[in-house]
Amino acid sequence: MEVLGTITDKAMRAVSDISGLVAVIIGAGASASVASVIKSWFPEQTKTLTDETIAAATGFVMFMWGDRIHPLISSFGFGVLLASIGSFTSEFTSGIISTLQKK
């Protein structure tokens, strides 16, 4: 339970002001670009991974430990993490949501 508390505390700090919110939004928009950059630097290590997996892992690392460099890196990483997890889960949730569509 301690891990979940740490993550939620960091998430609240990531969007605690307007600059953090903007960094989260920019990170969400940049998740595909982040995956491309990682793939360009580590082509052999990432050839079997999906872009969502690469972006989620990179976003998580930036979110958890990026504030050691600058607080906005953590916020940016939170946006990357959210976007990549959303992209990953969209194939599972779209079927459920589409059942609500008017026929």
C-alpha positions as CSV (number, residue, x, y, z in Angstrom):
1,M,0.0,0.0,0.0
2,E,3.0,2.3,0.6
3,V,3.9,2.1,-3.1
4,L,0.4,3.3,-4.1
5,G,0.6,6.2,-1.6
6,T,3.9,7.2,-3.1
7,I,2.6,7.2,-6.6
8,T,-0.5,9.2,-5.7
9,D,1.5,11.7,-3.8
10,K,3.8,12.2,-6.7
11,A,0.9,12.5,-9.1
12,M,-0.7,15.3,-7.0
13,R,2.6,17.1,-6.9
14,A,3.0,16.7,-10.7
15,V,-0.1,18.9,-11.3
16,S,0.1,21.1,-8.2
17,D,0.5,24.3,-10.3
18,I,-0.1,25.6,-13.8
19,S,3.4,24.9,-15.0
20,G,3.1,21.3,-13.8
21,L,-0.2,20.9,-15.6
22,V,1.2,22.3,-18.8
23,A,4.2,19.9,-18.6
24,V,1.7,16.9,-18.1
25,I,-0.3,18.0,-21.1
26,I,2.9,18.4,-23.2
27,G,4.1,15.0,-22.0
28,A,0.8,13.4,-23.0
29,G,1.2,14.8,-26.5
30,A,4.8,13.7,-26.7
31,S,4.6,10.0,-25.8
32,A,5.0,8.8,-29.3
33,S,8.0,11.0,-29.9
34,V,9.6,9.9,-26.6
35,A,9.2,6.2,-27.8
36,S,10.8,7.1,-31.2
37,V,13.8,8.8,-29.4
38,I,14.3,5.8,-27.2
39,K,14.1,3.4,-30.2
40,S,16.6,5.5,-32.1
41,W,19.2,5.3,-29.3
42,F,18.5,1.6,-28.4
43,P,17.4,-0.2,-31.5
44,E,18.5,-3.7,-30.6
45,Q,17.1,-3.5,-27.1
46,T,13.7,-2.2,-28.1
47,K,13.1,-4.1,-31.4
48,T,10.6,-6.5,-29.7
49,L,8.8,-3.9,-27.6
50,T,5.7,-1.9,-28.6
51,D,5.8,1.9,-28.7
52,E,3.3,2.0,-25.8
53,T,5.5,-0.2,-23.7
54,I,8.6,1.9,-24.4
55,A,6.7,5.1,-23.7
56,A,5.2,3.7,-20.5
57,A,8.5,2.6,-19.1
58,T,10.2,5.8,-20.0
59,G,7.4,7.9,-18.6
60,F,7.4,5.9,-15.4
61,V,11.1,6.5,-14.9
62,M,10.8,10.2,-15.6
63,F,7.8,10.4,-13.4
64,M,9.3,8.6,-10.4
65,W,12.9,10.0,-10.5
66,G,12.9,13.0,-12.9
67,D,12.3,15.4,-10.1
68,R,15.9,14.7,-9.0
69,I,16.9,16.7,-12.0
70,H,14.0,19.2,-12.3
71,P,10.4,19.0,-11.0
72,L,8.9,19.5,-14.4
73,I,10.6,16.4,-15.7
74,S,8.5,14.4,-13.3
75,S,5.3,16.2,-14.5
76,F,6.3,15.6,-18.1
77,G,6.9,12.0,-17.4
78,F,3.5,11.7,-15.7
79,G,1.9,12.9,-19.0
80,V,3.9,10.4,-21.1
81,L,3.0,7.6,-18.7
82,L,-0.8,8.5,-18.8
83,A,-0.9,8.8,-22.5
84,S,0.9,5.5,-23.1
85,I,-1.2,3.6,-20.6
86,G,-4.3,5.1,-22.2
87,S,-3.1,4.1,-25.6
88,F,-2.3,0.6,-24.4
89,T,-5.7,0.1,-22.8
90,S,-7.8,1.7,-25.5
91,E,-8.1,-1.6,-27.4
92,F,-9.6,-3.2,-24.3
93,T,-11.9,-0.4,-23.3
94,S,-13.2,0.7,-26.7
95,G,-15.2,-2.5,-27.0
96,I,-16.9,-1.9,-23.7
97,I,-17.6,1.8,-24.4
98,S,-18.9,1.1,-27.9
99,T,-21.7,-1.0,-26.3
100,L,-23.2,2.2,-25.0
101,Q,-23.5,3.6,-28.6
102,K,-27.0,4.2,-29.8
103,K,-28.0,1.7,-32.4
